[in-house]
Amino acid sequence: MKIQKSIELLIISFMCLSINCSGNEFYDIKIEEGVTVVTNHLLDVSKSVDINLTFVNQIGGDNEDDPNYLLFRPADVIVDNDDNVLILDAGNQRIQKYDSELKYIETIGRAGQGPLEFTAPAGFDITDDGKIFVADFPSGKVHIIDPDMTYSSFPWSKPLTFIKTLSNGNLLMGEQPMPQKILTGEDQPQVVIRTQEGTFVSGIGKRETHSDMNTNYFVNFTKVIIDKDDNIYICYQWQNKIEKYSKDGTLLMKFYQSFDFSTEIVEPLIPLITNNIGIDSKNRVWIGTATSEYRLDPGKRSTTKIPELFYQFNIYSEEGILIGNQTIDIDFTNFIVKEDNLFLIDMESMSVYKYKIVG
């Protein structure tokens, strides 16, 4: 482990010599306590990547009347080893399975509290051998579905916000932040790693503390993705910050983005910065990023509608440097990247759109 860390620091030092740690007009790179910190200012258009999105198909929408294609509050998307697409249809408490062209195959699960029944599923993932794990938000239950539909589960004491699978079989889980405990200084990691039986392995990340309990609740909302090397990226939706951790929980990098509007948290108003994070087949990091300023008063639970076409994609190298921007004429509220596939979720029309990433 010490040798690996020394090698990482040597690589970082070489990067600093090669990329200019003192910074340039496009980005600054510095080392803080052994952690690489990248602040992006502008896209270097001369070095930007050329990416095109090719539309494949759509599921859901106002004109759909086939119940197998009607979605209600779709929450997540995964792709299995046969390129089948599974959509976590959270509002209908089920999983909808489609082929690669989004033709219906089958429905898994239903509403309820028994075997293969969900209450409010928040996220799911699939292992290389086809085992599906579903995080049920209010109950804290983790549902386990084998390829032959054999079912098992284990309970957990906290509401779960997402679940991801690591290559070694362990689970990366998001537990809903408890604002009161953050306020009292009780240590709560941003994400936890557990075995498939629920045994605690380690915690990753640290929750930010503010004086207002409602602010604590929102600013610690995160989205998480795992790359092909099991590095873990934590995206803070209400903070201008992305963190990259090794699979053993070592913080490797932080990266930030400069905007033409303020991203400072000025209680009680907090800014919505991102909606999700994804990694494509070339290990490029996709962030759904705000195009204008939008702030929420957590105590009032403002119902102000987010502006149309609020998000664009900022695309970063695995070193945290901005290498591209991508806009799309769909008012998406969430997205998922799986290899060369981009899935957009539009909560207003209850639709999921599939695109191929080309470039």
DAMOTA-V894339 format. One record per residue. N is the residue number from 1. SS is DSSP state (a for helix, b for strand, c for the rest). PHI is phi in whole degrees, -180 to 180 (NA if undefined). Layout:
N:SS:PHI  N:SS:PHI
This chain:
1:c:NA  2:a:-63  3:a:-63  4:a:-61  5:a:-64  6:a:-63  7:a:-63  8:a:-61  9:a:-67  10:a:-64  11:a:-63  12:a:-62  13:a:-63  14:a:-63  15:a:-59  16:a:-63  17:a:-66  18:a:-80  19:a:-102  20:c:79  21:c:-63  22:c:-71  23:c:99  24:c:-147  25:c:-71  26:c:-96  27:b:-161  28:b:-119  29:b:-129  30:b:-144  31:b:-112  32:b:-124  33:c:53  34:c:81  35:b:-108  36:b:-74  37:b:-121  38:b:-114  39:b:-116  40:b:-90  41:c:-107  42:c:-138  43:c:-81  44:c:-80  45:a:-59  46:a:-67  47:a:-119  48:c:-75  49:c:-83  50:c:-101  51:c:-122  52:b:-121  53:b:-112  54:b:-106  55:b:-67  56:b:-108  57:b:-170  58:b:-137  59:b:-120  60:b:89  61:c:114  62:c:-66  63:c:-97  64:c:-85  65:c:-126  66:c:-79  67:c:-59  68:c:-75  69:c:-117  70:c:-85  71:c:-115  72:c:-135  73:c:56  74:b:-60  75:b:-111  76:b:-160  77:b:-139  78:b:-132  79:b:-126  80:c:-88  81:c:-68  82:c:-99  83:c:66  84:c:-73  85:b:-107  86:b:-113  87:b:-112  88:b:-81  89:b:-86  90:a:-62  91:a:-67  92:a:-100  93:c:50  94:b:-159  95:b:-114  96:b:-104  97:b:-110  98:b:-131  99:c:-80  100:c:-66  101:c:-98  102:c:69  103:c:-92  104:b:-62  105:b:-114  106:b:-163  107:b:-113  108:b:-119  109:c:87  110:b:-162  111:b:-73  112:c:148  113:c:-127  114:c:-103  115:c:-60  116:c:56  117:b:-127  118:b:-117  119:c:-102  120:c:-147  121:b:-64  122:b:-106  123:b:-167  124:b:-154  125:b:-156  126:b:-135  127:c:-86  128:c:-62  129:c:-93  130:c:89  131:c:-83  132:b:-101  133:b:-115  134:b:-122  135:b:-94  136:b:-97  137:c:-63  138:c:-73  139:c:-83  140:c:76  141:c:-77  142:b:-108  143:b:-90  144:b:-123  145:b:-122  146:c:-77  147:c:-56  148:c:-89  149:c:73  150:c:-63  151:b:-115  152:b:-149  153:b:-161  154:b:-141  155:c:-83  156:c:-140  157:c:-83  158:c:-124  159:c:-61  160:b:-105  161:b:-104  162:b:-164  163:b:-149  164:b:-132  165:b:-109  166:c:-93  167:c:-65  168:c:-85  169:c:98  170:c:-71  171:b:-111  172:b:-102  173:b:-127  174:b:-103  175:b:-107  176:c:-54  177:c:-64  178:c:-105  179:a:-56  180:a:-63  181:a:-71  182:a:-63  183:a:-63  184:c:-87  185:c:87  186:c:-67  187:c:-70  188:c:-135  189:c:-68  190:c:-67  191:b:-137  192:b:-126  193:b:-106  194:b:-133  195:c:-73  196:c:-68  197:c:-97  198:c:98  199:c:-71  200:b:-66  201:b:-108  202:b:-165  203:b:-116  204:b:-131  205:c:84  206:c:-131  207:c:-75  208:c:-80  209:c:-111  210:c:-129  211:c:-73  212:c:-94  213:a:-65  214:a:-66  215:a:-64  216:a:-56  217:a:-64  218:a:-79  219:a:-67  220:c:-100  221:c:-73  222:b:-135  223:b:-118  224:b:-134  225:b:-140  226:b:-121  227:c:-89  228:c:-67  229:c:-100  230:c:68  231:c:-70  232:b:-114  233:b:-106  234:b:-112  235:b:-107  236:b:-93  237:c:-67  238:c:-110  239:c:-131  240:c:-88  241:b:-160  242:b:-124  243:b:-119  244:b:-120  245:b:-120  246:c:-74  247:c:-66  248:c:-93  249:c:94  250:c:-80  251:b:-71  252:b:-103  253:b:-159  254:b:-126  255:b:-138  256:b:-129  257:b:-133  258:c:-81  259:c:-122  260:c:-90  261:c:-142  262:c:-75  263:c:-112  264:c:-71  265:c:-85  266:b:-118  267:c:-56  268:c:-93  269:b:-92  270:b:-125  271:b:-92  272:c:-83  273:c:-108  274:b:-136  275:b:-118  276:b:-174  277:b:-139  278:b:-144  279:b:-132  280:b:-91  281:c:-66  282:c:-99  283:c:63  284:c:-83  285:b:-99  286:b:-103  287:b:-124  288:b:-77  289:b:-118  290:b:-63  291:c:-102  292:c:-155  293:c:-81  294:c:-141  295:b:-124  296:b:-124  297:b:-95  298:c:-58  299:c:-71  300:c:-99  301:c:49  302:c:-51  303:c:-100  304:c:-57  305:c:-74  306:c:-63  307:c:-56  308:c:-66  309:c:49  310:c:-72  311:b:-108  312:b:-127  313:b:-99  314:b:-99  315:b:-117  316:b:-121  317:c:-72  318:c:-69  319:c:-89  320:c:87  321:c:-98  322:b:-64  323:b:-124  324:b:-177  325:b:-125  326:b:-141  327:c:-106  328:c:-149  329:c:-88  330:c:-136  331:c:-85  332:c:-81  333:c:-104  334:b:-156  335:b:-152  336:b:-139  337:b:-111  338:b:-130  339:b:56  340:c:-102  341:b:-111  342:b:-117  343:b:-114  344:b:-106  345:b:-110  346:b:-112  347:c:-72  348:c:-70  349:c:-94  350:c:54  351:b:-124  352:b:-124  353:b:-110  354:b:-111  355:b:-128  356:b:-96  357:b:-88  358:b:-118  359:c:122
